[in-house]
Amino acid sequence: MIADLHSHTIFSDGMHTPEELFIKAKNIGIKALSITDHDTVEGNYSAQKLSEKYNIDFITGIELSCFDSQNEYHILGYCIDIDNEDLHKHLAAFKQSRIERAEIMTKMLNEMGVKINFNDVIDKAGEAPITRPHIAQVIVESGYVSTTKDAFNLYIGDGGPAYAVKAIFQVEKAIKLINNAGGVAVIAHPGYFINQQKLFEFIEAGLDGIEVYHPLHNEKLRKEYHSIANQYWLLETGGSDYHGNRPNETVLFGREGVPISTLAQIRKRCKQI
């Protein structure tokens, strides 16, 4: 009985509405779901009603973007109060910083001769906070490159000629924000971007769990993170990181996740915070 605790909708960088995601989950037998959109909880509101409609257990979620001036980290928050005032203040400020960053990058691109329109970037993002993939898609649609990968490699990738630095938001602050909203903080896909020393620093800072099961983690990494979670009494979470527009995602959705009993463990830990 699979619980997929990492999925995205149109409210961040996913392709599906929350209801489309629930329909897909129902059709393939997923028993529990969390929507963990990047830096927004908007998809959670309708999901709470859809949970009853489709008889799929649901736990509120978010994926917070963190940046410490050198590296980016993602922290998943589960069982959060999506109406928490401090959380909403952070998300509003973060969304504004994304707009300002995108404006700077658009200006840099224009000065390089890549004449894209910032309004097109806003339209591309829709309800979601603006991210570099939105800018990349506009560059492609404007005819300057053939793929979004080319847009990153030539212009807006880390250190590229039209790259602007992200706003600083440390992992320690994300953990505190999630805990103060009644939730548990889990490091997302650590095998993708984090060394063991940094992981232990985050555990010392109060991390509640590790995303052990993720498509980017091979069996060796899963065993390693399982061992660390057991050693430090951390939650073990997992999911497909489903967006709907990436290779092999259709196969992984419904196969990559954790036992449904994990939700009870998360809820129990939330009550202790």
C-alpha positions, 0 to 999 in steps of 0.5 A: 500500500503505497504512500507517495509523499513527494508530488507537484502540481501546476501551483509550482512546476508540475503539469497537473491540477490537484484533482488530475493528480488525485485521479491519476493516483486513484487509477494506479492504486496510490493509497496516500498522497502529499502535494509538496509544491515548491514554496507554496501551499495553494494546491493543498486547499483543494487537495483536502476536499479531494482526499475524501472524494477519491478516498485517498489519505492526504497529508499537507506538504510543501517543499521549501527552497533554501540557499546559503550563498553557495548551495541550494537545499530543499526541505519538505514540510509535512502535516503543516498548518497551511493557514499559519501566518508566519509561513504565509509571510515567508511565502509571500516575501519569497514569491516577491524575491523570485519576481525581482530576481526574474526581472533582473535576469530578463534585463540581463538577457535583453542586454545580451540580445535575447529579447524576451518579454518579462510579461511572458515569463509571468504568464508562463509561471501562472499561479506558481512562484517564478523559477528559472525553468519558466524563463528557460521556456520563454527563451525556447518559445522566443526562438533563441534556443531549441531546448530548456537545457540549452537555455540553462547552458548558454544563459541562465545556469549557475554562473551563467552570463544571465544568472542572478543569485537567489535570496538567502534562506538557511535550512535552519530557518526552514526547519524552525518555520515548518516546526512552528507551523506544526509540521515536521521538516524532512531533507529532500533527495539528499543524495542529489546535492548533499554530503554526509557532513552537511546532513549531520549538521542539519540533523543537529539543527533539528531535522525531523526526517530524511527522504530515504526513498527517491528516484535519484537514490540507488540501493546503496544510498537508501541503505545508508540513509535508512541507517542514519534515520534509525541511528538518530530516530528520524522519520523515513519518507519517500515519493516519486517527485512526480511532476508529469513532464519528466522521463520515466515519471509515469512509471515511478508514480505508484511505485516509488514511495513508502508504506501508508503507515508512515503517515501515522508516524508523521502525524504522531511526531507532529503532535510531539512538536 
